[in-house]
Amino acid sequence: MVKTNIVYNYSKLYGLIKEKFDTQKNFADKIPMNVSTLNNKLKSKKSFYQNEMNRICDLLDVSYNMIPELFFEHKVQEIEQNCDPIQK
């Protein structure tokens, strides 16, 4: 069985945290969550639980309708291919 690691784009979430709480530490204290746990979740090393997503939306004063946008956008990675263009 192949294990795949999905990396999510949390840039909008990072922005809201910075705007409303200044630091991840301040935000983690309000969740409550250990700052290293929050950091691991924001780096896609661990997953957010549903109750954490709801709590985060409450703290950031955003609608639960924002959950897909904040928590489930895949990070797009640029892949450089060293291929010769097709000659016609």
C-alpha distance (Angstrom), angle and dihedral (degrees) to the residues before:
residue distance angle dihedral
M1 . . .
V2 3.79 . .
K3 3.78 116.7 .
T4 3.78 114.1 -146.4
N5 3.76 122.9 -161.9
I6 3.79 112.4 -147.3
V7 3.78 113.6 -153.6
Y8 3.79 115.9 -151.6
N9 3.78 128.8 -153.9
Y10 3.80 107.0 -123.1
S11 3.81 96.2 170.1
K12 3.83 93.4 118.4
L13 3.79 90.3 48.7
Y14 3.83 91.0 48.2
G15 3.82 89.3 51.3
L16 3.80 93.7 51.5
I17 3.80 91.8 46.3
K18 3.82 90.8 51.1
E19 3.82 92.2 45.4
K20 3.81 96.6 49.1
F21 3.82 104.9 27.4
D22 3.81 105.0 20.0
T23 3.82 95.0 -143.2
Q24 3.79 137.8 39.4
K25 3.82 88.0 -124.6
N26 3.82 92.2 58.3
F27 3.79 90.1 47.3
A28 3.82 95.1 45.6
D29 3.80 90.2 52.4
K30 3.82 90.1 56.7
I31 3.83 96.1 49.0
P32 3.21 86.4 43.4
M33 3.80 103.0 -120.5
N34 3.77 136.1 128.4
V35 3.81 108.8 -96.0
S36 3.82 91.7 -127.8
T37 3.81 90.0 54.1
L38 3.80 90.4 50.8
N39 3.79 90.2 48.1
N40 3.83 91.4 51.4
K41 3.79 90.3 50.4
L42 3.81 92.2 48.9
K43 3.83 88.5 51.5
S44 3.84 90.9 51.1
K45 3.81 91.3 -115.3
K46 3.82 89.5 120.1
S47 3.80 131.6 21.8
F48 3.78 127.9 -115.5
Y49 3.81 116.3 -118.2
Q50 3.80 119.9 -131.5
N51 3.80 93.4 -111.2
E52 3.84 89.4 51.6
M53 3.81 91.4 51.9
N54 3.81 90.3 51.0
R55 3.81 92.2 47.6
I56 3.81 91.3 48.3
C57 3.81 91.3 51.2
D58 3.80 89.7 49.9
L59 3.81 92.5 50.2
L60 3.80 92.9 46.3
D61 3.82 91.0 45.2
V62 3.81 94.2 -125.7
S63 3.79 129.6 134.8
Y64 3.79 120.7 -98.1
N65 3.81 84.2 -121.4
M66 3.82 85.4 75.8
I67 3.83 92.3 63.6
P68 3.84 94.8 95.8
E69 3.80 91.4 48.6
L70 3.81 94.8 45.4
F71 3.80 100.7 38.9
F72 3.80 110.9 21.8
E73 3.80 109.0 45.0
H74 3.77 108.7 118.9
K75 3.76 117.2 -130.4
V76 3.78 110.7 -115.5
Q77 3.76 113.3 -140.0
E78 3.77 121.9 -159.6
I79 3.75 112.3 -125.4
E80 3.75 117.6 -161.5
Q81 3.77 114.0 -150.8
N82 3.75 122.2 -159.9
C83 3.78 97.1 -149.7
D84 3.75 129.2 137.1
P85 3.78 112.3 -117.1
I86 3.77 115.0 -108.3
Q87 3.79 109.8 -93.5
K88 3.82 118.0 -139.7
